[in-house]
Amino acid sequence: GATVSCTNGVSGSISGSTVTVSNVTSNTTCTVTLPSKTYTVTMSGSGGTISPTSATVSHGSSKTFTVTASTGYTTTGATVSCTNGVSGSISGSTVTVSNVTSNTTCQVNFKLKTYTVSAAPNSTSYATVNAPASVSVSHGGSYTFTFSVKTGYEYSSLSNCTGGSYNTSTNKLTVSNVTSNRSCVVNFSKNRLYKQILANNPNVSTRSSFSSIFTTSNNGNTIYKASGQNGKTTYYFAGAVTNNYVKFANKYWRIVRINEDNSVRLIYAGTSATDTAAFISTSQAYNTKKNNSAYVGYMYTTSQQYGTGTNSPIKTVLDNWYTSNLNSYSGYISKTAIYCNDRTVGSGSWSATGSSFHYAAYTRLRTNKTPTFVCSNANDRFTASTTTGNGKLTYPIGMITADELSYAGGLWQRNNSSYYIAQNTSSGAAWWWTMSPYYWSKDNDDARLFIVGGATSAGQFTHTYVTSKRGVRPVISLKACVTVSGGNGTASNPYTVSVSSACSSAVN
């Protein structure tokens, strides 16, 4: 590619390393022009695109290339490295390769973007985040923060935290796939009531015998557990309990148990913690008729063992009391909690008006001393929601069962003034109703239920026919999502509760 040019018409040529000047007829000046060497510059990079990807460059010359960072990468702080001693630099979107003196490959090292990720509790009164509370995280990366949650509080939700997940077992927040700055707020709230009950009663025990009255004090820290509906665990109070008081709807209640769905069952305790006449009525018949076994039903159909066609008079009384006293608090009250009206037969065969027979609770509690929290027939599981029971209740209210009395510390025809069930009923009514059927007597033409002793009968349970006039103590269940707003469950400082808008609209 070299050339020779001479003046005055003289010819010049070059071959290899030899220049020949021919036909010299005058003075002449010959110029030999040698071409520059050229080299290939090949571009590569990760995290962006480069245009062009290669170019031919003359010896000692420079070449510019245009670069575009991919999502999550930036050219700010990027570097260029070239082989064979060639220099490369980057400024903005331009890469310059300088003083090219050989073939070279240049690598553009794009930088991952980084973002600031911070985490904080909604209040330092509820929890604190372990240092650091703010970190720098590369695009697509993750980071885990650890929280120290203060006693009485629990995780409830996250705010402004895309890609965040909170592990309630470890109290760790992990923010994943970070693609922008994050300012996560971890919302904590007061414990849900059922969790606070368990936290305040860390001594969890079981009982194997129910053949005697139970008078043991729980020392403010003991709760008992048993298998309940669908094999789920239920936790219950028993004996001389001192820390199962709740003030709700301007009334006092005693906690019976944490139901299988984590709702909290309460029995009415009156208008003060020391009320001794905790009844909404002291003289109410369960039913106005007794000459059909179906009249033991909380709801009943006279020709069916498990019918639900007609409200019992006592259910009507409870429903009316609910509308007058609890309707404005319905957002707190569980619709999935089961109120068991166990109409299964324990001995004999069911009939509406035929031969006599005992209901299953008679066999369990009078004969075998083996209570159960399981309500065996679906039609006997009275609920306001069909997810767990028959869904027949307009208002989620019922009464205590004889089995729950046995778990609490009661015994067939034995006084027990020590257990909490008897502590708010020493006056006002001599006996009060359960919702557990007892017996159908063909000879006496009457249907009977279990009842509980008040006043001098002190919490024992026995039976009576459904037309008897007895006291009424409502039982309700607070939703599992209800939170504690104050108190420790003692008579002087009962639990108080609150409910979020989400909880208020939930069934439990």
Steps between C-alpha positions, in 0.01 A plus 500: 500500500810731508541746212787699337441832332779696321511850347578601140344190344742257660353160579530329837378167628538287806518127543554357841774706654642627168410830332592532131521842332495463120554714188666783683519792251527787739546585859219339702372461851335171586268453797436154641163476681467206741142408622417486877440164660140427607375297793168347610344625821244251636259617772330286767312565819250365753209711616453708186530530123787650290480643148681413288625174641825522301692751285819534291738763636825639352822468695512747788148626434190507725142376460179582686216261572148563635391301806153451653460349849243224545224520763655496843842615377660841456799648319576717802811354654543250212852408385661391171790255476680418169760240410851556358559829679225692321324767705122522549282749688131575546314824543122500508386282211829518305795260518828624348774255401829693454852443353413175329828330411381139469185292479315530828190387687340748736269401786247756627421428864156648565407565865197353671272768633471520877204611710446606856280259695383593847269335752329636809212404730187711504593588859810438706260435788405179318831376357850599396707402197849368558780709342534587223160644429610627155720318248614522137378210286598418140230478233308172534663425832347444844559582864364370828426715805442358847245654737475481876130498583398626840283294733131527422541590133500306174552552129193614308598628152756668271481845342701640202693177475480347152676163506489483879394198706491470878565173686302508823691202640839670476387866491707554185410724207650399165482748213562317171551595131581860584457721191451840662544674832289345779385655827324207666276554799422189705171545680464343843191505717386375834486121517187332385302399805554127464877548467513726803309244707758236408788740564361580846448130576823334387443194718293279267377181661264210429250319719431129481229459765163671530351285774533760776447872537794714398591779741864563419611861462669574169741740680438750223714303254340163418267402219397150389479351155294228338412371157194668352303516179675344200792399723604862556632612837283704733632669816274537802499639852421276797467534875544814709607728217608855580596637158221422253299823522404704194315830496310523175191693390494666844453162664723247670569152368709198594713321241390137463747396233686581182289327239645282228480791255684729748188696583466551875190364676356720775224440753307793640619608846278801563533875523807489725783259565348417839142455376334201667187498282643470149174416322303677232194320635452305822176327400490391138366173358716333237182406316131548573426132425672185618305210351729440204869410510567758228433780752857469628610663174638854502317497171277202432255318275258277693532204264880508466789420732718776355236739369553878491165628380387689812680720752476388860358766735837526676674568168253781437583649841872484424452646151298790639764568765768495230318758287454728803849464647748368243378589152718810484799282591432231239832573327675348802300178520593182315257349254698176466497401870292189566232479772431129541146373563601133499188299418675171429373203700716339767278204590174383347356617171377842404131561452289812523251362754578127524720302738728673750868562418801692628693751295874455450599767755325294772720202417816710478456707813281309744616149418849512349635838614654561157411845365571601142529821304396321182148563371442187298196587288524786251141613562578541871789740429315828527692780329436821310730382219477185292879463484511316834142413589135508399485877446154514661574780747391850410682624810820320613400428856430183699553346842763286666501123452508243779829373358653846536382504862680171562820632347469816707486296823135406554365155583166328493306593817808618689531856625810694401498860616870538414498474124447817301167385350337530843665824603247735337180306578470479878177698486224579255406150382514162670569323168585608148490343154759327285425410138581128549207254469476243779205258467166424342257334741206320341358420844500865612441631152776757530822611332788599728825697484803545724485795737759660729462589865509858614476636856546218754514234225838649408577396147398136505308375201189286483188500278147629469216500248499768233194690632670576833578865574874543538769768462665592169872581453598597146811363335670676208838469327727791409664472159852363464604832343389709799799665669569589862482869573574471871481294816651174620186295564470556874180617666652839575656534153296294253595463137354764272494451127502687171428411140642624169280576202625184329422293809159661536397380154648151541296201620772416751 
